[in-house]
Amino acid sequence: MGVQAESAPQKFGTLAVHAGSPIDPSTGAVIEAISLSSTFAQTSLGKPIGKYDYSRSSNPNRENFEKAVAGIENAKYALAFSSGSATTAIILQSLDVGSHVVSISDVYGGTHRYFTKVAKTHGVRVTFTSDIQTSLQQLITPETKLIWIETPSNPTLQLVDIGAVVVVAHTHGIKVVVDNTFLSPYIQNPLKHGADIVVHSVTKYINGHSDVVMGVAAFNSDDLYQQLGFLQNAVGAVPSPFDCWLAHRGLKTLHLRARESSKNADKIAHTLLNSSHVIHVNYPGLTSHPNHAITLKQHRDGLGGGMLSFRIKGGNTAAERFCQETRIFTLAESLGGIESLVEVPSAMTHAGIPREERESVGVYDDLIRLSCGIEDIEDLEKDLLQALEKAHS
């Protein structure tokens, strides 16, 4: 089960380093040990020596990691799961049969897959909208129980005014979930804007080192804690102690990594804007972004984050050639690690979405997504420019 956040200093970097990181009382170790035991001894029937009895239900490493996430998301509770997709599944499974969900159209391919292929098998219907702020009121039915937002969206980086959606949803007693994976808790805290649940693929920025698959949900409601905590244990989609330890270690440097990757992405976005090989650039940090006002409202210091996408001239052929010619940007799925990655969503992360549906939200075959890491910006720029030239040679 998840745990309540500890009282801690308010500055983000201090929280990241110290939340959920107690000094070991017996050894004095300043970094927690990895508790690999699957079961824990009991003094008598039903009375464990400590507070743990079985590692699926709770584990020292998972508990400490959940405390840390709760701390940096300004939440009362956090619950960790075996992947971001598992987090999505648990939240949808918490809904009654016959429930209705409204989601933005431009979501992660795995989320779209669950909403369209799996949710309906347990009686949950999902309606997608490309403009949730203007269409939400009309889409709400008596069965609507949940609003699902990604902001920025994946992969076109459209933004949603969380507070505006919350006002409409809460008027009808509907909960709002925000997937905050693309920005991380350092740049955006959806709960501050009224969201009920914030979710992350921990695999991405929170862990930050491309060596863990995990998800997490953070929230303030005692009822949600009981409901989702029960499902966490009953379904058993929990991360291993070692993965929790790794992710907690990665979280401690999130503020440093998020700032650097955002700074690099901003520079790359401006470089792309000035290229004759580029049709359009999607990046929230650009003043030309249609939702830039939301960037200034919701993001720490107006940061645009480390993710961007752009359309390259020459169609899918040029997009594929570009990805094959980069030397520092690695052609791979995922995002948010210390290393820079490149992909073509239409053929990779969003390949399972029908073409017409993809293109209706801007995911064309010539769209390239970049995850900017923390390498030196001069090297990233050189790599980008040489790949653009070769893609058109």
Summary of the structure (lengths in Angstrom):
residues: 393
radius of gyration: 21.1
end to end distance: 56.1
largest distance: 74.8
contacts: 1420
relative contact order: 0.13
helix: 41%
strand: 17%
